[in-house]
Amino acid sequence: MAEWPKLTPMKNRLVNYGVTDNGVAIIELTSDSDGAPLEEGKTAVNTYTREMWHDIDDAILSARFDDEVSVILITGHGDKFFSAGASIKYLNRLTPRYKYFFCLHANETLSRLEQTPKLVVAALNGHTVGGGLEIAMAADIRIARKGNFQVGLPEVSLGVLAGTGGTARLSRLVGKAKSMEIMVTGRKFQFEEAKDMALVHDVYDSMSLEEFRQDVLDYASQFSLPFAAAKAIGNIKRSVQSGLEIPLEYHLALERELQSDLFQSDDAKAGIAAYVDKKTPKFTGQ
């Protein structure tokens, strides 16, 4: 069983990062309600600023370039919030032009997360609202912690829309009608309803935050080397992420190219040979 690793603060102290012995990279968001580094006595609301996006981006790149990493697990610090999204006090200080580039940077960072050919699991340890839900929707799999927590995109109450991929990703995940209803009302709901609409994949009834983290880490670990074919998982992700945005015949062509890449891999040779020999394959990611 993998153990939760010692996490190290990134440059701006708004993200903690670490890698387990079995190749699960942990990205932990950590800030107070103003989006500042968390100090003793403050509640971890994990709101973001431009500086947090720099830390998130650096952490994603660290995981992307690390050959020992098979899976990325993103979560929030503390037991109350995954993330409450952008710091409203921070936004209030920015010019409209700066806000535009702020949203652009956030979009580019989440696109980098989506396009990284490693499975991304979001562990929703608490309230996941606004930009927090937008971050979670860029993950491949979302697992929530059972409790009196809220989910939603309430940006309409501020006179704006969910501009960090919220309108685009929510409509793709739950459909046009449901996403419209959620965003125009700005209502917040619980993880059980989110699971019913397939916005989250599962809700874990863990006894404590520590148990929830271990449960999600155990789940994520099943996709790590040598037991899972991480290269094949990465190519599946690439096909799904890119293929849904292009015509079917081009998607099929992309799928064939990704399959051809896998057929030439050591992992495919090992997997097919192990199946024939009735053995358990051990994958290397090559």
Backbone bond lengths (Angstrom), bond angles and torsions (degrees), N, CA, C in turn:
res aa  C-N    CA-C-N  psi(-1)  N-CA   C-N-CA  omega(-1)  CA-C   N-CA-C  phi
1 M - - - 1.466 - - 1.525 109.40 -
2 A 1.321 116.67 127.66 1.463 121.25 179.82 1.520 110.34 -69.32
3 E 1.332 115.54 147.81 1.456 120.78 177.94 1.522 110.04 -107.62
4 W 1.334 115.71 147.41 1.456 121.21 176.61 1.526 108.23 -61.25
5 P 1.327 118.19 126.09 1.467 119.95 -173.68 1.531 112.44 -80.63
6 K 1.301 115.98 166.37 1.456 121.27 170.96 1.525 107.28 -71.30
7 L 1.329 116.42 126.09 1.454 121.18 -177.22 1.523 110.73 -98.40
8 T 1.316 115.76 141.93 1.464 122.38 -178.59 1.526 109.25 -113.64
9 P 1.331 118.48 134.48 1.471 120.20 178.68 1.528 111.22 -64.93
10 M 1.330 115.89 140.78 1.456 120.98 172.61 1.535 108.64 -77.02
11 K 1.315 117.20 -179.20 1.467 123.26 -170.77 1.531 113.73 -51.83
12 N 1.322 117.75 -44.64 1.469 121.06 -175.90 1.525 113.47 -93.19
13 R 1.343 117.02 3.53 1.466 123.47 178.13 1.531 112.39 61.04
14 L 1.336 116.47 31.54 1.456 121.69 179.64 1.528 111.81 -115.25
15 V 1.313 116.06 -3.64 1.463 123.52 174.64 1.519 107.56 -141.86
16 N 1.331 116.00 135.08 1.463 121.41 172.14 1.530 108.01 -104.22
17 Y 1.334 116.27 143.82 1.469 120.08 -173.93 1.521 109.99 -138.24
18 G 1.319 114.96 142.72 1.457 121.00 175.39 1.516 109.99 -166.04
19 V 1.327 116.69 165.42 1.468 122.18 -178.18 1.521 108.89 -129.89
20 T 1.318 116.59 132.79 1.457 121.33 177.89 1.526 110.09 -74.20
21 D 1.309 115.29 166.75 1.463 119.96 179.08 1.526 112.56 -63.13
22 N 1.335 116.78 -24.83 1.469 119.34 -178.63 1.527 112.73 -101.03
23 G 1.345 117.56 15.90 1.454 119.95 169.30 1.511 116.95 88.23
24 V 1.337 117.65 28.68 1.466 121.09 172.51 1.526 107.87 -102.22
25 A 1.336 116.68 117.15 1.461 121.08 178.85 1.528 109.17 -86.39
26 I 1.336 116.96 127.54 1.453 122.67 -179.95 1.521 109.23 -101.00
27 I 1.332 117.23 125.68 1.463 123.31 172.86 1.523 106.57 -116.00
28 E 1.335 116.59 112.04 1.459 121.43 -176.41 1.531 109.79 -113.18
29 L 1.333 116.26 118.46 1.459 121.81 177.19 1.527 108.98 -76.78
30 T 1.326 117.65 136.72 1.462 119.56 -177.39 1.523 111.27 -151.59
31 S 1.341 115.91 111.38 1.461 120.66 176.50 1.525 109.14 -162.25
32 D 1.350 115.74 167.71 1.458 119.53 176.08 1.533 109.31 -90.50
33 S 1.335 117.21 -172.01 1.463 120.42 -174.80 1.521 112.86 -67.10
34 D 1.340 117.00 -19.79 1.466 120.55 176.93 1.522 112.49 -88.31
35 G 1.336 116.58 -3.80 1.455 120.22 -177.00 1.509 112.79 82.90
36 A 1.336 117.22 15.33 1.464 122.27 -179.85 1.517 110.17 -93.88
37 P 1.344 117.69 159.86 1.465 119.84 176.67 1.517 111.37 -53.24
38 L 1.306 115.66 139.65 1.461 121.63 -174.00 1.525 111.14 -71.78
39 E 1.311 115.45 127.37 1.458 121.91 176.52 1.519 109.33 -111.38
40 E 1.323 116.43 160.20 1.460 121.54 -179.35 1.520 110.01 -58.49
41 G 1.322 115.87 134.06 1.455 121.01 179.37 1.515 113.96 95.09
42 K 1.334 117.66 -13.27 1.459 121.59 178.66 1.536 110.24 -93.65
43 T 1.325 116.12 150.84 1.464 121.44 177.59 1.523 110.07 -84.44
44 A 1.322 115.73 135.86 1.467 120.54 177.70 1.526 108.92 -78.14
45 V 1.344 115.73 100.51 1.465 121.79 177.65 1.528 109.85 -97.29
46 N 1.342 115.21 -23.57 1.473 122.73 173.41 1.525 112.56 61.22
47 T 1.349 114.27 39.95 1.454 119.70 172.74 1.525 108.93 -76.09
48 Y 1.324 115.38 157.01 1.460 117.26 -175.12 1.525 113.43 -115.12
49 T 1.309 113.15 154.95 1.453 125.57 174.59 1.525 107.09 -130.00
50 R 1.316 116.62 -178.49 1.456 119.27 175.51 1.526 110.60 -58.83
51 E 1.340 116.17 -38.54 1.465 120.46 -177.74 1.531 111.47 -64.45
52 M 1.342 117.24 -37.25 1.464 118.54 177.28 1.520 110.65 -65.71
53 W 1.336 117.32 -38.76 1.459 118.84 179.08 1.515 111.54 -62.97
54 H 1.333 117.28 -34.06 1.463 119.74 174.76 1.529 109.65 -62.16
55 D 1.327 116.92 -43.31 1.467 120.45 179.93 1.528 111.33 -66.09
56 I 1.341 116.86 -42.28 1.466 120.59 178.59 1.524 109.91 -61.55
57 D 1.321 115.85 -45.22 1.463 120.97 -179.69 1.528 110.97 -60.00
58 D 1.333 116.38 -45.61 1.470 120.57 179.43 1.528 111.15 -62.15
59 A 1.342 116.21 -39.48 1.461 120.07 -179.90 1.530 111.26 -66.98
60 I 1.339 116.32 -41.54 1.469 120.08 177.91 1.526 110.63 -60.58
61 L 1.326 115.95 -44.26 1.459 119.79 -179.82 1.530 111.47 -66.19
62 S 1.324 116.75 -37.18 1.469 119.76 176.88 1.522 110.21 -60.07
63 A 1.336 116.50 -44.39 1.463 120.52 -179.97 1.522 111.02 -69.41
64 R 1.325 116.60 -38.16 1.466 120.57 -178.02 1.522 111.32 -62.89
65 F 1.322 117.05 -43.83 1.466 120.94 -174.61 1.525 113.47 -85.77
66 D 1.329 117.60 -6.51 1.466 121.57 -178.93 1.528 109.33 -87.00
67 D 1.323 117.34 109.99 1.469 121.20 -178.82 1.525 112.46 -65.85
68 E 1.321 117.20 -17.46 1.457 120.12 178.86 1.534 112.20 -82.01
69 V 1.319 117.42 -11.89 1.465 121.87 -177.98 1.526 110.21 -92.34
70 S 1.329 116.29 125.70 1.465 121.99 176.81 1.520 111.97 -106.41
71 V 1.335 116.67 -30.22 1.460 122.55 -172.54 1.526 109.01 -135.63
72 I 1.334 116.41 145.53 1.457 122.40 175.17 1.527 108.16 -113.75
73 L 1.325 116.20 129.33 1.470 121.98 178.50 1.521 107.63 -118.26
74 I 1.332 116.71 118.13 1.461 121.09 -179.32 1.521 109.83 -111.34
75 T 1.330 116.85 133.66 1.459 121.24 -176.80 1.519 109.26 -149.97
76 G 1.329 116.28 178.18 1.449 121.44 177.91 1.515 110.85 -110.51
77 H 1.315 115.99 155.56 1.461 120.96 177.63 1.530 109.24 -78.36
78 G 1.331 116.19 145.46 1.455 120.53 176.20 1.513 113.39 86.49
79 D 1.337 114.79 -176.01 1.468 119.80 -174.22 1.518 113.44 -114.77
80 K 1.333 117.87 14.16 1.464 119.69 -177.86 1.528 113.45 -116.71
81 F 1.317 118.07 -36.97 1.458 121.32 -174.63 1.528 111.51 -131.19
82 F 1.352 115.08 134.76 1.461 119.08 159.36 1.517 106.49 -73.06
83 S 1.324 115.56 -57.53 1.467 121.59 172.17 1.517 109.03 -169.22
84 A 1.337 115.11 139.95 1.463 121.05 175.39 1.525 111.42 -93.98
85 G 1.334 117.24 10.43 1.453 120.63 177.03 1.515 112.71 86.41
86 A 1.310 115.67 -151.56 1.463 120.64 -176.81 1.528 110.58 -69.10
87 S 1.318 115.50 145.04 1.464 120.68 173.69 1.528 108.27 -70.50
88 I 1.326 117.15 117.82 1.464 121.14 -177.56 1.522 110.57 -66.90
89 K 1.318 117.66 -37.83 1.465 120.41 177.17 1.522 110.61 -62.01
90 Y 1.316 116.22 -38.84 1.460 120.75 177.70 1.521 110.43 -64.85
91 L 1.342 117.38 -46.92 1.453 121.13 -179.89 1.526 111.53 -60.59
92 N 1.317 116.19 -36.00 1.462 120.91 -176.89 1.524 112.45 -64.26
93 R 1.337 116.54 -19.60 1.464 120.46 -178.80 1.529 112.50 -90.48
94 L 1.326 117.27 -8.86 1.457 120.51 -171.67 1.526 112.51 -94.47
95 T 1.311 116.24 151.79 1.456 121.14 173.20 1.520 109.10 -77.22
96 P 1.336 118.46 158.26 1.479 120.13 177.75 1.526 112.43 -55.20
97 R 1.321 117.87 -40.66 1.465 120.68 179.89 1.524 111.19 -64.28
98 Y 1.350 116.41 -42.48 1.458 120.09 179.49 1.532 110.08 -65.30
99 K 1.336 116.65 -38.30 1.469 120.14 178.18 1.527 110.67 -61.45
100 Y 1.334 116.15 -37.45 1.466 119.64 178.68 1.527 110.26 -61.18
101 F 1.326 117.15 -48.15 1.462 120.03 -179.36 1.531 111.53 -68.98
102 F 1.325 116.30 -30.42 1.463 121.42 174.96 1.539 109.71 -61.09
103 C 1.335 116.35 -47.18 1.467 120.43 178.19 1.526 111.36 -66.19
104 L 1.325 116.56 -38.04 1.458 120.06 178.83 1.520 111.21 -62.18
105 H 1.332 116.83 -44.57 1.465 120.56 178.51 1.523 110.47 -61.28
106 A 1.339 116.90 -43.36 1.466 120.92 178.69 1.522 110.91 -61.09
107 N 1.335 116.47 -44.03 1.461 120.17 178.59 1.522 112.01 -62.18
108 E 1.323 116.37 -42.43 1.464 120.31 179.49 1.520 111.29 -64.15
109 T 1.330 116.44 -38.26 1.462 120.25 -179.65 1.528 110.93 -67.44
110 L 1.334 117.40 -43.84 1.465 119.94 179.52 1.525 110.92 -68.92
111 S 1.316 117.22 -32.37 1.467 119.76 174.32 1.522 110.21 -64.33
112 R 1.330 117.10 -38.28 1.468 120.33 177.49 1.533 110.14 -62.91
113 L 1.346 115.76 -39.13 1.462 119.99 178.01 1.520 110.31 -63.87
114 E 1.332 116.43 -45.32 1.471 121.36 -179.60 1.516 112.27 -64.57
115 Q 1.320 117.05 -36.76 1.456 121.07 -174.70 1.531 113.30 -87.83
116 T 1.321 117.72 -7.56 1.460 119.94 175.92 1.529 108.78 -70.02
117 P 1.333 118.78 121.59 1.468 120.56 -174.75 1.530 113.46 -77.20
118 K 1.316 114.44 51.25 1.468 121.89 173.13 1.523 106.69 -135.85
119 L 1.323 116.30 141.49 1.461 120.31 -176.75 1.526 110.14 -63.19
120 V 1.339 116.17 135.37 1.463 121.93 178.88 1.526 109.09 -115.90
121 V 1.321 116.31 122.30 1.462 122.99 178.24 1.526 108.03 -112.12
122 A 1.338 117.30 127.73 1.460 121.74 175.50 1.522 108.63 -99.55
123 A 1.335 116.21 122.03 1.460 122.31 177.41 1.517 107.62 -99.13
124 L 1.334 116.29 102.68 1.463 121.95 -173.71 1.527 108.60 -86.91
125 N 1.333 115.12 94.28 1.463 122.11 -172.46 1.514 113.52 -84.99
126 G 1.340 118.30 -3.00 1.460 121.31 -178.19 1.516 109.81 -173.89
127 H 1.347 116.37 -157.42 1.455 121.52 -178.85 1.532 111.03 -51.02
128 T 1.326 115.75 134.14 1.468 121.89 -176.92 1.514 107.47 -132.64
129 V 1.322 116.31 85.80 1.456 120.66 -172.27 1.525 111.44 -127.49
130 G 1.340 115.03 157.44 1.458 120.09 178.09 1.511 111.25 56.88
131 G 1.334 114.69 -130.31 1.456 119.85 -179.65 1.512 113.52 -62.61
132 G 1.322 117.62 -21.17 1.459 120.13 175.09 1.517 111.15 -63.94
133 L 1.338 116.19 -43.12 1.465 119.80 176.63 1.526 110.47 -67.80
134 E 1.323 116.97 -34.14 1.462 119.90 177.99 1.523 111.41 -63.18
135 I 1.337 117.14 -39.03 1.467 120.44 174.83 1.523 109.81 -63.28
136 A 1.336 116.43 -47.08 1.460 120.84 -177.48 1.521 111.66 -60.82
137 M 1.331 117.03 -36.86 1.466 119.99 -177.45 1.529 112.43 -70.08
138 A 1.336 117.08 -17.30 1.472 119.67 176.02 1.523 111.82 -81.02
139 A 1.332 117.23 -8.85 1.468 121.28 175.17 1.525 109.29 -79.40
140 D 1.315 116.23 163.55 1.467 121.04 179.43 1.524 111.88 -84.28
141 I 1.322 116.22 -34.19 1.461 122.06 -178.78 1.519 108.29 -135.71
142 R 1.346 116.66 136.42 1.468 121.92 179.95 1.517 109.28 -120.97
143 I 1.323 115.26 123.01 1.463 121.31 177.76 1.526 107.72 -121.43
144 A 1.332 116.54 127.26 1.458 121.79 -174.67 1.523 111.71 -108.52
145 R 1.312 114.47 157.00 1.463 122.40 176.72 1.522 109.30 -96.01
146 K 1.314 116.55 126.93 1.464 121.40 -178.70 1.530 109.96 -62.59
147 G 1.313 115.89 135.15 1.454 120.67 179.34 1.516 110.30 163.97
148 N 1.303 116.59 -178.98 1.457 121.87 -178.35 1.530 109.79 -83.85
149 F 1.335 115.07 63.82 1.455 121.22 -176.32 1.530 110.58 -111.82
150 Q 1.320 115.76 153.09 1.454 121.36 -176.87 1.532 112.23 -111.77
151 V 1.322 113.48 147.76 1.469 122.76 177.26 1.525 106.96 -128.56
152 G 1.327 117.46 146.02 1.455 118.34 174.69 1.515 112.51 161.75
153 L 1.338 114.46 172.70 1.461 122.72 176.47 1.530 107.30 -123.59
154 P 1.336 118.14 84.29 1.470 121.72 -174.35 1.524 114.89 -88.43
155 E 1.331 118.17 18.25 1.469 121.30 -173.78 1.523 113.46 -57.64
156 V 1.347 118.21 -27.18 1.458 120.66 -178.23 1.522 111.31 -59.75
157 S 1.336 117.44 -28.12 1.468 120.51 179.50 1.525 111.85 -68.78
158 L 1.339 116.79 -16.21 1.465 121.96 176.22 1.527 111.54 -98.43
159 G 1.328 116.42 1.42 1.457 120.34 -179.02 1.506 113.97 81.83
160 V 1.337 117.56 18.01 1.466 121.92 179.28 1.525 109.02 -132.37
161 L 1.330 116.48 179.00 1.463 121.04 176.03 1.531 110.05 -113.15
162 A 1.311 115.66 171.96 1.468 121.29 178.74 1.520 107.94 -76.45
163 G 1.342 116.27 92.10 1.456 121.26 -167.79 1.503 116.17 -98.47
164 T 1.326 117.42 18.21 1.459 120.67 174.71 1.525 108.62 -114.46
165 G 1.329 114.37 45.07 1.462 120.49 -179.84 1.512 114.05 91.99
166 G 1.333 117.81 3.34 1.458 120.54 -174.78 1.513 114.10 -64.46
167 T 1.343 117.30 -49.74 1.466 119.07 -178.29 1.523 111.08 -66.85
168 A 1.326 116.16 -35.80 1.472 120.26 -177.88 1.527 111.92 -72.40
169 R 1.320 116.19 -48.89 1.468 118.72 -174.14 1.533 112.57 -76.63
170 L 1.335 117.45 -38.64 1.466 118.33 -179.13 1.523 110.26 -64.06
171 S 1.330 117.95 -42.08 1.464 120.00 -179.85 1.519 111.13 -64.24
172 R 1.330 118.00 -34.21 1.461 121.03 178.03 1.519 111.95 -73.28
173 L 1.320 116.86 -30.16 1.464 120.38 -176.87 1.528 112.88 -83.78
174 V 1.330 117.53 -40.95 1.471 119.29 -173.41 1.522 113.20 -117.30
175 G 1.334 117.78 -4.04 1.452 120.70 179.13 1.515 113.34 97.86
176 K 1.321 115.53 161.20 1.461 122.40 -174.44 1.524 112.84 -62.13
177 A 1.326 117.45 -51.05 1.460 120.60 -173.17 1.522 111.99 -64.33
178 K 1.332 116.33 -47.55 1.467 120.30 -178.07 1.526 110.52 -67.15
179 S 1.319 118.19 -41.83 1.455 119.95 -178.86 1.529 110.93 -65.74
180 M 1.333 117.64 -38.34 1.463 120.45 176.69 1.528 110.78 -60.19
181 E 1.311 115.98 -46.78 1.472 120.13 -178.90 1.520 111.47 -60.98
182 I 1.325 116.87 -43.01 1.458 121.16 -178.84 1.527 110.82 -64.24
183 M 1.327 117.09 -43.51 1.466 119.94 -172.60 1.522 113.57 -81.54
184 V 1.338 118.34 -36.34 1.470 118.21 -178.52 1.525 111.62 -75.74
185 T 1.338 117.63 -27.68 1.468 119.67 174.87 1.526 111.05 -83.94
186 G 1.339 116.46 -27.46 1.457 120.46 -176.87 1.509 112.91 69.20
187 R 1.329 116.32 15.78 1.471 118.87 -175.57 1.520 111.44 -70.70
188 K 1.324 114.21 153.63 1.461 120.98 176.06 1.520 108.83 -111.93
189 F 1.315 116.25 147.26 1.457 121.59 -175.43 1.522 109.23 -141.24
190 Q 1.320 116.44 176.15 1.458 120.09 -175.59 1.525 111.27 -97.61
191 F 1.340 114.43 167.77 1.459 120.10 -175.22 1.525 112.37 -61.19
192 E 1.332 118.06 -30.74 1.459 119.71 -179.78 1.525 111.13 -62.58
193 E 1.341 116.80 -40.89 1.463 119.32 176.62 1.520 110.54 -68.61
194 A 1.333 115.87 -37.46 1.464 119.76 177.52 1.525 110.51 -61.03
195 K 1.320 116.76 -36.84 1.470 119.64 177.72 1.526 110.82 -68.62
196 D 1.334 117.32 -39.21 1.465 120.82 179.80 1.525 111.80 -59.81
197 M 1.346 116.66 -32.45 1.469 119.59 -179.96 1.525 112.09 -96.43
198 A 1.363 116.73 10.62 1.467 123.55 178.12 1.527 112.48 65.54
199 L 1.334 117.25 23.74 1.456 120.54 174.33 1.525 110.23 -78.10
200 V 1.326 116.84 -34.71 1.463 121.25 169.00 1.525 107.49 -118.71
201 H 1.327 115.07 151.94 1.461 119.86 -174.74 1.520 112.80 -86.14
202 D 1.343 116.63 -31.72 1.455 119.37 -179.07 1.525 109.23 -158.71
203 V 1.331 115.15 156.24 1.459 122.44 175.03 1.521 106.96 -122.22
204 Y 1.327 116.87 116.66 1.453 121.87 -176.46 1.529 110.47 -91.17
205 D 1.311 115.26 129.44 1.461 121.52 178.27 1.529 109.24 -90.04
206 S 1.315 115.83 59.05 1.463 120.94 -178.00 1.527 110.12 -76.51
207 M 1.318 116.42 148.25 1.458 121.18 -175.11 1.530 112.67 -74.19
208 S 1.330 117.37 -26.48 1.462 121.28 -176.66 1.520 108.68 -151.26
209 L 1.328 115.78 169.85 1.461 120.11 177.07 1.520 110.41 -61.51
210 E 1.332 117.01 -42.18 1.464 120.72 -179.71 1.528 110.65 -61.92
211 E 1.335 116.31 -41.37 1.460 119.45 179.10 1.531 110.49 -67.33
212 F 1.327 117.22 -38.66 1.464 120.39 177.95 1.521 110.55 -61.46
213 R 1.339 116.06 -45.53 1.463 119.21 179.67 1.525 111.18 -61.00
214 Q 1.314 116.11 -41.11 1.462 118.94 179.64 1.526 110.79 -67.80
215 D 1.324 116.34 -39.97 1.466 120.16 179.22 1.531 111.14 -61.54
216 V 1.335 116.47 -44.44 1.464 119.44 -179.58 1.517 110.90 -70.32
217 L 1.334 116.11 -36.91 1.468 119.24 177.07 1.517 110.44 -63.11
218 D 1.323 117.19 -41.31 1.462 120.60 176.69 1.527 110.73 -61.48
219 Y 1.336 116.18 -40.33 1.463 120.03 178.29 1.521 110.42 -63.21
220 A 1.325 116.61 -48.34 1.461 120.89 -178.44 1.522 111.82 -63.51
221 S 1.326 116.28 -32.18 1.467 121.02 -175.72 1.523 112.89 -64.80
222 Q 1.330 116.75 -23.14 1.475 118.65 -179.85 1.522 112.04 -66.11
223 F 1.352 116.69 -15.86 1.457 121.03 -179.24 1.522 112.70 -100.01
224 S 1.333 116.46 10.97 1.463 120.23 -177.41 1.522 110.75 -101.11
225 L 1.327 114.58 160.84 1.456 121.32 176.40 1.521 110.11 -69.44
226 P 1.330 118.34 151.23 1.467 128.88 3.36 1.523 113.84 -94.05
227 F 1.341 116.64 5.56 1.464 119.61 -172.47 1.520 113.09 -84.30
228 A 1.324 117.28 -25.67 1.462 120.89 -179.97 1.524 109.95 -115.20
229 A 1.321 115.16 147.57 1.461 120.49 179.16 1.531 108.26 -82.01
230 A 1.333 115.81 84.84 1.461 121.28 -173.47 1.526 112.52 -61.25
231 K 1.318 116.91 -35.12 1.473 119.70 178.96 1.530 110.44 -65.86
232 A 1.321 116.92 -42.23 1.467 120.28 178.36 1.531 110.18 -64.99
233 I 1.334 117.02 -40.76 1.463 120.73 178.18 1.524 109.99 -60.95
234 G 1.338 116.46 -41.80 1.455 120.74 178.09 1.518 112.52 -62.00
235 N 1.339 116.79 -40.27 1.462 120.46 179.38 1.535 111.53 -71.72
236 I 1.327 116.92 -34.51 1.473 120.05 174.02 1.528 109.30 -60.50
237 K 1.333 115.63 -44.93 1.462 119.69 179.65 1.520 110.73 -61.78
238 R 1.313 117.51 -44.17 1.470 121.04 179.89 1.525 110.92 -60.95
239 S 1.324 117.06 -41.15 1.463 120.44 -179.18 1.523 111.06 -66.10
240 V 1.320 116.71 -43.56 1.465 120.00 -178.84 1.523 110.77 -69.07
241 Q 1.339 116.95 -47.65 1.459 120.12 -176.28 1.526 112.19 -63.05
242 S 1.320 117.35 -45.83 1.463 120.37 -176.84 1.521 112.13 -85.52
243 G 1.320 116.42 -35.64 1.455 120.15 -172.96 1.507 115.04 -67.63
244 L 1.333 117.64 -32.00 1.458 119.91 -178.77 1.523 112.69 -67.54
245 E 1.322 116.61 -16.91 1.466 120.18 -177.15 1.531 112.65 -96.09
246 I 1.335 117.90 3.12 1.468 120.80 -177.67 1.527 109.38 -128.92
247 P 1.347 118.16 161.53 1.470 120.49 179.13 1.533 111.94 -57.01
248 L 1.322 115.95 154.02 1.458 122.00 -174.87 1.521 112.70 -54.70
249 E 1.337 117.64 -44.07 1.472 118.58 -176.33 1.526 111.54 -64.71
250 Y 1.346 116.89 -32.16 1.461 120.14 176.73 1.530 110.90 -75.36
251 H 1.327 115.25 -34.51 1.467 119.19 176.14 1.523 109.73 -63.07
252 L 1.316 116.46 -42.78 1.465 120.25 179.02 1.535 111.02 -63.49
253 A 1.334 116.06 -37.29 1.469 119.64 177.49 1.522 110.62 -65.98
254 L 1.338 116.35 -42.33 1.468 120.67 176.86 1.525 109.83 -60.99
255 E 1.317 116.60 -43.59 1.462 121.64 179.84 1.528 111.23 -59.19
256 R 1.325 116.81 -42.72 1.468 120.68 179.31 1.533 111.19 -63.04
257 E 1.328 116.28 -41.67 1.465 119.69 179.71 1.531 111.30 -65.02
258 L 1.315 116.23 -40.99 1.464 119.87 178.50 1.531 110.86 -67.15
259 Q 1.331 115.94 -36.58 1.466 119.71 177.06 1.524 110.45 -67.17
260 S 1.328 116.86 -41.28 1.465 120.92 178.23 1.528 110.34 -59.52
261 D 1.318 115.51 -41.36 1.462 120.58 176.93 1.531 110.66 -59.36
262 L 1.328 116.32 -41.63 1.463 120.31 -179.14 1.532 112.01 -71.02
263 F 1.334 117.09 -38.79 1.459 120.00 179.81 1.536 111.72 -58.76
264 Q 1.330 116.34 -27.88 1.457 120.77 -179.80 1.530 112.70 -88.80
265 S 1.315 116.68 -1.03 1.465 120.29 -175.99 1.527 112.11 -84.72
266 D 1.331 115.42 156.07 1.463 120.83 175.60 1.529 110.30 -64.89
267 D 1.332 116.62 -34.26 1.460 120.01 -177.71 1.527 111.90 -64.13
268 A 1.339 116.95 -42.06 1.464 119.64 179.43 1.524 110.87 -64.77
269 K 1.322 116.44 -40.45 1.465 120.21 178.29 1.519 110.31 -63.14
270 A 1.342 115.82 -42.74 1.469 120.12 179.99 1.522 110.90 -67.56
271 G 1.336 116.39 -41.46 1.460 119.98 -178.12 1.512 113.08 -66.45
272 I 1.322 116.26 -43.25 1.468 120.13 -179.86 1.525 110.56 -68.39
273 A 1.337 116.48 -41.99 1.468 120.07 179.17 1.525 111.14 -64.55
274 A 1.311 117.01 -40.25 1.466 120.42 179.88 1.527 110.69 -65.06
275 Y 1.331 116.47 -37.83 1.460 119.45 178.61 1.527 110.68 -63.48
276 V 1.323 116.07 -44.77 1.467 120.49 -179.78 1.528 110.57 -63.37
277 D 1.325 116.18 -40.15 1.467 121.22 -177.92 1.521 113.48 -85.61
278 K 1.344 115.99 2.32 1.476 121.65 -178.96 1.530 111.59 56.82
279 K 1.339 115.09 45.44 1.458 121.71 177.49 1.528 109.47 -119.78
280 T 1.321 116.36 166.89 1.464 121.34 176.33 1.524 108.87 -89.19
281 P 1.325 117.45 121.79 1.470 118.67 -178.10 1.522 111.97 -72.70
282 K 1.314 115.18 151.65 1.457 121.74 171.59 1.511 107.37 -120.84
283 F 1.320 115.75 117.83 1.450 121.34 -174.64 1.532 111.71 -95.40
284 T 1.322 115.56 152.00 1.464 120.97 -178.84 1.522 112.68 -116.45
285 G 1.351 116.31 -9.82 1.457 119.57 -176.42 1.515 113.01 83.68
286 Q 1.341 116.07 7.11 1.480 120.65 -178.53 1.535 110.51 -106.88
